[in-house]
């Protein structure tokens, strides 16, 4: 499961960053994801990363709950 992180940045700095990233055909969210992965690799010990990968691989995908079918009025009257 992914979570979001909010970061406060001066409006002028953000605009300049987005402009110069755009000149290099880069997007800020993609660059932030890359940087967060670098931080993760740098600060989380390798044995912990391995444990997280193993437990994530074992978890079955979440099933969405489906509502029971609604009977039409014609069927319920019979």
Backbone as ProteinMPNN parsed JSONL, in Angstrom:
{"seq_chain_A": "XXXXXXXXXXXXXXXXXXXXXXXXXXXXXXXXXXXXXXXXXXXXXXXXXXXXXXXXXXXXXXXXXXXXXXXXXXXXXX", "coords_chain_A": {"N_chain_A": [[0.842, -1.167, 0.0], [0.568, 2.162, -0.854], [1.444, 5.332, 0.53], [0.846, 8.82, 0.947], [2.92, 11.742, 1.13], [3.166, 14.955, 2.383], [4.768, 17.95, 1.448], [6.022, 21.112, 2.224], [6.73, 23.862, 0.186], [8.23, 26.827, -0.969], [6.324, 28.867, -3.112], [7.482, 30.153, -5.357], [9.907, 28.79, -5.623], [8.996, 26.215, -6.127], [7.659, 26.597, -8.573], [9.842, 27.33, -10.199], [11.402, 25.007, -10.021], [9.695, 23.061, -11.187], [9.543, 24.175, -13.75], [12.234, 23.997, -14.712], [12.672, 21.252, -14.499], [10.792, 20.403, -16.343], [11.955, 21.326, -18.71], [13.828, 19.413, -19.078], [12.334, 17.279, -19.682], [11.264, 16.016, -17.419], [9.404, 15.024, -14.515], [8.145, 16.309, -11.476], [6.794, 14.643, -9.446], [7.724, 12.072, -10.181], [10.493, 12.342, -9.853], [10.608, 12.84, -7.125], [9.694, 10.384, -6.152], [11.81, 8.734, -6.967], [13.848, 9.836, -5.408], [12.881, 9.317, -2.833], [13.083, 6.556, -2.816], [15.86, 6.307, -2.937], [16.522, 7.377, -0.43], [15.322, 5.464, 1.197], [16.832, 3.171, 0.527], [19.283, 4.021, 1.494], [18.973, 4.489, 4.289], [17.397, 2.463, 5.52], [18.108, -0.603, 6.923], [19.585, -3.378, 5.131], [18.708, -5.972, 5.831], [16.213, -5.459, 6.915], [14.878, -4.34, 4.728], [14.863, -6.6, 3.094], [13.24, -8.307, 4.619], [10.806, -6.887, 4.5], [10.276, -7.062, 1.758], [9.942, -9.856, 1.516], [7.679, -10.322, 3.158], [5.804, -8.785, 1.833], [5.588, -10.172, -0.545], [4.328, -12.489, 0.269], [1.769, -11.749, 1.022], [-1.565, -12.06, 0.014], [-3.311, -10.536, -2.742], [-5.492, -7.815, -1.971], [-8.959, -8.342, -1.679], [-11.749, -6.839, -3.132], [-14.729, -5.777, -1.575], [-17.858, -6.88, -2.565], [-21.135, -5.826, -3.203], [-24.177, -7.554, -2.426], [-26.239, -8.906, -5.055], [-28.897, -6.882, -6.265], [-32.266, -7.489, -6.13], [-34.652, -7.274, -8.736], [-37.667, -5.311, -8.902], [-39.785, -6.673, -10.137], [-39.154, -9.388, -9.788], [-39.233, -9.643, -7.004], [-41.895, -9.269, -6.448], [-43.149, -11.54, -7.314]], "CA_chain_A": [[0.0, 0.0, 0.0], [1.33, 3.405, -0.912], [0.94, 6.46, 1.297], [1.299, 10.118, 0.446], [3.645, 12.615, 2.038], [3.037, 16.354, 1.977], [5.963, 18.753, 1.677], [5.787, 22.535, 1.971], [7.795, 24.488, -0.603], [7.896, 28.176, -1.409], [5.668, 28.835, -4.42], [8.422, 30.541, -6.411], [10.869, 27.708, -5.78], [8.289, 25.106, -6.76], [7.438, 26.951, -9.973], [11.136, 27.254, -10.883], [11.78, 23.601, -10.086], [8.86, 22.42, -12.199], [9.911, 24.705, -15.056], [13.509, 23.445, -15.155], [12.473, 19.819, -14.703], [10.061, 20.283, -17.602], [12.893, 21.52, -19.817], [14.559, 18.152, -19.244], [11.292, 16.255, -19.817], [11.168, 15.313, -16.147], [8.237, 15.406, -13.722], [8.469, 16.378, -10.055], [6.411, 13.447, -8.673], [8.616, 10.956, -10.518], [11.79, 12.603, -9.235], [10.447, 12.661, -5.68], [9.628, 8.939, -5.901], [13.183, 8.226, -7.087], [14.616, 10.287, -4.259], [12.417, 8.594, -1.645], [13.669, 5.216, -2.915], [17.267, 6.455, -2.558], [16.546, 7.536, 1.03], [14.98, 4.151, 1.746], [18.004, 2.313, 0.345], [20.39, 4.54, 2.299], [18.76, 4.484, 5.732], [16.78, 1.239, 6.031], [19.083, -1.693, 6.802], [19.268, -4.336, 4.077], [17.932, -7.096, 6.349], [14.839, -4.987, 7.082], [14.323, -4.246, 3.37], [14.616, -7.968, 2.642], [12.065, -8.78, 5.357], [9.631, -6.21, 3.934], [10.03, -7.66, 0.436], [9.421, -11.209, 1.713], [6.31, -10.269, 3.681], [4.941, -8.237, 0.783], [5.388, -11.22, -1.54], [3.436, -13.506, 0.835], [0.412, -11.241, 1.186], [-2.414, -12.151, -1.177], [-3.895, -9.233, -3.087], [-6.749, -7.515, -1.284], [-10.179, -8.521, -2.451], [-12.716, -5.777, -2.882], [-16.029, -6.278, -1.161], [-18.909, -6.612, -3.535], [-22.468, -5.815, -2.616], [-25.009, -8.623, -2.985], [-27.062, -8.415, -6.169], [-30.194, -6.316, -5.898], [-33.342, -8.108, -6.898], [-35.52, -6.297, -9.381], [-38.994, -5.245, -8.298], [-40.618, -7.699, -10.746], [-38.859, -10.675, -9.19], [-39.642, -9.67, -5.612], [-43.347, -9.295, -6.363], [-43.641, -12.871, -7.684]], "C_chain_A": [[0.893, 1.238, 0.0], [0.646, 4.454, -0.054], [1.522, 7.733, 0.709], [2.003, 10.892, 1.549], [3.505, 14.031, 1.515], [4.308, 17.109, 2.358], [5.625, 20.195, 1.347], [7.002, 23.134, 1.269], [7.321, 25.885, -0.978], [7.362, 28.125, -2.84], [6.638, 29.155, -5.555], [9.434, 29.432, -6.681], [10.226, 26.519, -6.486], [8.073, 25.373, -8.247], [8.742, 26.837, -10.765], [11.576, 25.798, -11.054], [10.992, 22.867, -11.162], [9.223, 22.885, -13.608], [11.2, 24.052, -15.568], [13.456, 21.93, -15.308], [11.775, 19.581, -16.045], [10.958, 20.456, -18.814], [13.693, 20.251, -20.101], [13.599, 16.966, -19.367], [11.186, 15.378, -18.57], [9.952, 15.84, -15.395], [8.603, 15.338, -12.241], [8.032, 15.138, -9.285], [7.322, 12.243, -8.939], [9.974, 11.127, -9.859], [11.72, 12.431, -7.719], [10.358, 11.182, -5.319], [11.023, 8.318, -5.978], [13.999, 8.588, -5.852], [14.185, 9.562, -2.989], [12.967, 7.169, -1.645], [15.147, 5.253, -2.533], [17.405, 6.594, -1.048], [16.284, 6.196, 1.716], [16.185, 3.223, 1.676], [19.151, 2.728, 1.276], [20.183, 4.296, 3.789], [18.122, 3.221, 6.302], [17.776, 0.096, 5.839], [18.626, -2.76, 5.797], [18.45, -5.516, 4.593], [16.465, -6.704, 6.567], [14.165, -4.864, 5.715], [13.977, -5.633, 2.84], [13.379, -8.545, 3.327], [10.788, -8.173, 4.782], [9.28, -6.809, 2.582], [9.429, -9.061, 0.571], [7.982, -11.187, 2.207], [5.352, -9.708, 2.65], [4.636, -9.298, -0.269], [4.405, -12.279, -1.046], [1.993, -13.051, 0.924], [-0.388, -11.435, -0.095], [-2.995, -10.79, -1.501], [-5.222, -9.053, -2.376], [-7.925, -7.71, -2.216], [-11.12, -7.384, -2.114], [-14.042, -6.409, -2.502], [-17.058, -5.911, -2.211], [-20.244, -6.701, -2.829], [-23.268, -6.965, -3.215], [-25.889, -8.07, -4.087], [-28.427, -7.947, -5.658], [-31.243, -6.95, -6.782], [-34.204, -7.026, -7.522], [-36.899, -6.363, -8.747], [-39.895, -6.334, -8.852], [-40.391, -9.055, -10.088], [-39.347, -10.732, -7.755], [-41.152, -9.719, -5.45], [-43.886, -10.693, -6.623], [-43.587, -13.84, -6.554]], "O_chain_A": [[1.851, 1.331, 0.767], [-0.578, 4.465, 0.074], [2.564, 7.712, 0.055], [1.721, 10.72, 2.735], [3.706, 14.276, 0.325], [4.85, 16.928, 3.448], [5.016, 20.475, 0.315], [8.142, 22.943, 1.691], [6.144, 26.092, -1.271], [7.905, 27.408, -3.681], [6.616, 28.5, -6.597], [9.778, 29.167, -7.833], [10.846, 25.892, -7.345], [8.276, 24.49, -9.08], [8.748, 26.308, -11.877], [12.065, 25.412, -12.116], [11.57, 22.131, -11.962], [9.214, 22.092, -14.549], [11.26, 23.606, -16.714], [14.138, 21.38, -16.173], [12.133, 18.666, -16.786], [10.749, 19.806, -19.838], [14.172, 20.04, -21.215], [13.987, 15.813, -19.184], [11.039, 14.159, -18.661], [9.522, 16.972, -15.616], [9.291, 14.414, -11.808], [8.835, 14.607, -8.518], [7.646, 11.489, -8.021], [10.546, 10.159, -9.358], [12.663, 11.935, -7.102], [10.888, 10.766, -4.289], [11.377, 7.477, -5.152], [14.741, 7.764, -5.318], [15.026, 9.225, -2.154], [13.283, 6.63, -0.585], [15.639, 4.335, -1.877], [18.3, 5.999, -0.448], [16.946, 5.845, 2.693], [16.52, 2.562, 2.659], [19.892, 1.883, 1.777], [21.13, 3.93, 4.486], [18.302, 2.941, 7.487], [18.234, -0.149, 4.723], [17.43, -3.006, 5.638], [17.583, -6.018, 3.878], [15.575, -7.541, 6.415], [13.005, -5.245, 5.563], [12.933, -5.826, 2.216], [12.561, -9.199, 2.681], [9.796, -8.877, 4.599], [8.106, -7.038, 2.292], [8.512, -9.418, -0.17], [7.15, -11.956, 1.724], [4.193, -10.12, 2.6], [3.538, -9.319, -0.825], [3.717, -12.903, -1.855], [1.082, -13.879, 0.905], [0.051, -11.027, -1.17], [-3.154, -9.965, -0.602], [-5.981, -10.005, -2.197], [-7.898, -7.304, -3.378], [-11.27, -7.011, -0.95], [-14.428, -7.446, -3.041], [-17.115, -4.775, -2.681], [-20.451, -7.551, -1.963], [-23.069, -7.319, -4.378], [-26.249, -6.894, -4.062], [-29.016, -8.537, -4.753], [-31.135, -6.953, -8.009], [-34.454, -5.988, -6.911], [-37.254, -7.364, -8.124], [-40.706, -6.881, -8.105], [-41.347, -9.794, -9.857], [-39.833, -11.776, -7.32], [-41.643, -10.168, -4.415], [-44.993, -11.004, -6.184], [-43.968, -14.999, -6.715]]}, "name": "protein", "num_of_chains": 1, "seq": "XXXXXXXXXXXXXXXXXXXXXXXXXXXXXXXXXXXXXXXXXXXXXXXXXXXXXXXXXXXXXXXXXXXXXXXXXXXXXX"}
